[in-house]
């Protein structure tokens, strides 16, 4: 190991730019940060700087670390799982069930808050104003809105309940992202839009596809996408959590497993989304998203135009 006297170190909390200058000048790839007493308080690496520059819009905390959230469910060992996540300094914990305006959710939130009063808690799903108030009154920090819109969800098909609020999944075009943000959402869920990319979870399988112009079959990579209420996901959870063997078919799955074509990195998709969001703000006559949201709240009918069937086809069918 390098002796302490020979180490190249940074003093105090440095900005990435200052750390990069030291690392370039001294030709090192790792820069320990120490306080006035020589105690180690941090470490900056060349890879950290590269990732920050490569992903400038990633959601990070005050120390430049990627923010991480995790879901725990609302029954069983959810408090034990929450305790492990809090111990690991997760940024947000999600209690995510199909029907968030329920006694099950109320009991879960109450138990969670008694154990972890200061933890950031997201809860859902709800699809009514009463449901939002129900969760807000119980002290959650964020609310997940929308029931049954995702590509892997079959709740609306199997129960005829659910509301297609665009803040939670089901987004197939970039323009819907702006609509979700204007109508009150602070964030949007993009499941199917990212499905099949390298960064998303799921197994890659190869399927035979017939090329119509050549009339021959080729093997094409697909990625498996599944709803968390699908039979396959339920089976995996039971295996992981070592629950008793149950009749899976009797559980009444409200999700499905599908495969979508593998399509490379998510980066160009995110870049296109950002470009189109900026264009939407410009078309709205605003200089920022906050400004456009305020303009929309002041006069929503200025931006809302009822479309005829012909207008919808002209706008969205390509």
N, C-alpha and C positions, 0 to 999 in steps of 0.2 A: 504494500500500500504506500501511497505517496505521503511523506512526512507532512505534518500540518504546516510547517514553515514554508514548504515548497508548493503548497496548494494555491491555486488561483481561486479566489473567493470574491463574492460581492458583499458589500457592507449594507446591512439593513434591507428594507424592501425596495427592490429595483423595478423599474418599468421594463417591459420586454425589450424596448428599443435600447435602453441603457445596458441591459444584460447582453444583448446581441453585439453591441460595440465591444464590450470587454472580451467576449468569446472569440470574436474575429481578430481582435488585436493580439490576444494571447494564444490563439490557435488551440482552443479547447472546445469540447463538445458538451461538457457538463460544468455548471457553475453553482457550487454550494453557496447559500446565503447565510451569513452569520450576523449576530447582533454585536453590540459594543463589547460584550464580554467573551466573544468568540464562540458562543453557543449556536449550534446549527438551528436555523429557523425555516429553511426551505431549500429547494433545489430546482434549478431551471436547466433544461436540456435543449440541445439543438432541435430535437424532435418536437419539443413543446412549441418552440418558436415557429417551426415549419407548419405545424398543425394550426396554430393560431392564424397564420397568414393565409393558409390554404382554405380555412373554414371561418371566415370573419363573422358570419352571421349565426354561428353555433351558439346555443344558449349556455352561458357560463356563469359561474358565481364570481364573487369579488376577488377570488384568488386565481381566476382563469381556468378553473376546473369545469368540465362538462357537468351540467346538472343532470341528475338521475332520479327517476321516479319508479315506483313499483306497486303492483296491486296485491291485495291481501285477502280479498273475499270478505264475507260478513258472518261466517259461522265457523265452527270447528276450531282449529288452532290459529285463527287469524291474529290474535293478540300476541302469541308467541312469535309468529312470523314478523309482526310489526316491531316487536322488541329487538329482534336481530337486525332489522333494517335501520331502526333508529340508532342502534349501536354502531352500524356501519356508516352513519352520517348521510343517509339518503336524503335528497332534497324534498321529496314529496311522497306521500303514501296515498294510494287510491283504493277506496272501497267501491268496487264497480260491480253492480248486479243489474239484472235486466229491469227490475222494478224498484227504483230507489225511493219511491214515495210509499213506504211500507213499514210495518212494525219491525220486521227483521233489520232494516236499515237503521231505524231509530235506536234499537237496542245496541247495534254494532257501534254506532257513533258515540253513544253515551259511554259504553265500555272503553272505547278507544280514548276518549277525552279524559276519562278518569285516570287512565294509565299514562297518557302522553299528551299533556295539556298544551304544550308549545309546538308540537309537530305540525307541519303543513299537511292538511288533509283535503283531498279531493273526493267528492262523493257523487254518485249517479247510478243509473240513468233516470232522468225525469223528463217529462214532455209537456208539463202544464205550469202555469204561474203558481198554482197551489203547491205543486211539487218543489219548485224552486224555493218558495218561502219556507216550506217544511224543512229543507236541508239548511237554508241560511239561518233559520232560527236555532238550529242545533250547533252552530258554530263552525261549520266547515269553511275552508278558505277558498275553495273553488267548486263549481257545480258542473257536472257533465250532462249535457242536454241532448235529447233525441233518443228515440227507442226504435230499434229495428232497421236502420238505414244501411248498414254495412253490407259489403258484398258477401261476407261469410255468415250473415245472420238471416234466419228464416222466421223470426218472431211474428212478423206481420202475416206471413203465409200460414203459419200454424195456429195463430190465436186471433187474428184480425184486430189486434191492438198494436198501437205504436203511432208515432208521429214523425213525418219525414223532415224534421228540422235539420237544416244543412250544416249546423255547427258540429254535428257528430256523425262523421262518415257519410258514405254515399255520394261523395263529391267526385264527379266525373269530368268536370270542366273547370278551368282556372277561374273563370268569372264567378263561380259559386263561392269561392273563398272570400272575395270582396263582399258578397251579399251577407255571408255569415258574420263577417266583422262589422258591417254596417248595422245589422239588425241586433247587435248586442253581444255577440261572441267576442271573447278576448283571444281565443285560439281555435284552431280547427283540427279535426282528425282526418288524416289522409291514409287510409288503409289500402284500398284497391288501386289508388293512384300510384303508390309505391310498390305494389305487389309485383313480384318477379325480379326485383332489382337485387344486386349482389348484397346490399347491406341489410336486407330484410331476412328474418328467420324463416326456416322452412327447408325441407329436403329437396334436392334437385333430382328429377327423374327424366328419363328420355322416352319420348313417345314417337311412334311412327306417324308421319304426316305425309299425305300424298301431294306431290307437286302437280297442280292441274295442267301446267303447260308441258310437262315432261311425262306425265302419267307414270311416275315411279315414286316409291316410298323412301323417305329418309328419316333418320332419327334426329329429333329436335329436342333440346333441353327445355324442360318446364320446371317451375317451382311450385311446391304445394302450399296453398293458402287455406287456412281453416279458421272457422269461427270457434271461439272458446266455449260455446255451448254445443258444439258438435259432438257426436258419439266418440270420435277419435280423440278429441281433446279431453273429454270426460274420462275416457279410459286411461290416458296418460296421467292425469291428475290423481286418479285413484291408485295407480301404481306407485307414483312418487310419494303420495301421502300415506301409503300403506293402509288404506281403508279396507273395510270388509268387502268381500266380493258381493256385488249386487247385480241384478238384472239390468244391464245397461239400456236395453231397449225400452224398459218400463219407465225410464227417467224422463222420457219425452223431450228429446233433443230439440233445441231451437237454433241450431247452427248447421253449417254444412262444410264439407271439405272439397275444394276444387283445386285444379292445377292451372297455372297461367304461364304464358311463355316467359322464359328467362330473357331479361333485356338489359343487362349491363349495369353500370353504376347509377345511383340515384342523383348524382351531382347535376347532370344536364337537366333533369326534371325540376330540381329545386331552382336552378338558374332561370328556367323558363317561367316558373311560377312567380319569382321575384320581378322579372321583367314585365309580366302581364299585370301584376299588382300595381307596379309603378305607372303603367299605362292607364290603368283604371282610375288611379288618383288624378292623373293629368286630365283625362276626359271629364272627370267630375269637377274640374275647375279649382282644384285644391293643390297645395304644395306639400302636404303630408297626409298620412292616414288619419291622424288625430283631427286635422282641420276638416277633412272630408266627413268624418263621423259627426262632428259638430254641425256641419252644414246639413247633413241628412237629418239629424235630430230636430233642427230648427224648422225644416220644411221637407218632410219625407215625400209628399206628393209631387214635389218638383222632380224627383228621381224615379218614382214608381209609375210605370205605364202598363196598363192592361193590354195583353197581347191577344189578338185573334188567333184562331187555329192556323191561318195562313202565315201570320207573323211569326209564330213559334217555329213553323217549318222553315221559313226563310232564315230565322236567326240561328237555329240549333241543329238542323238536319243537314249533314254534309256527306 
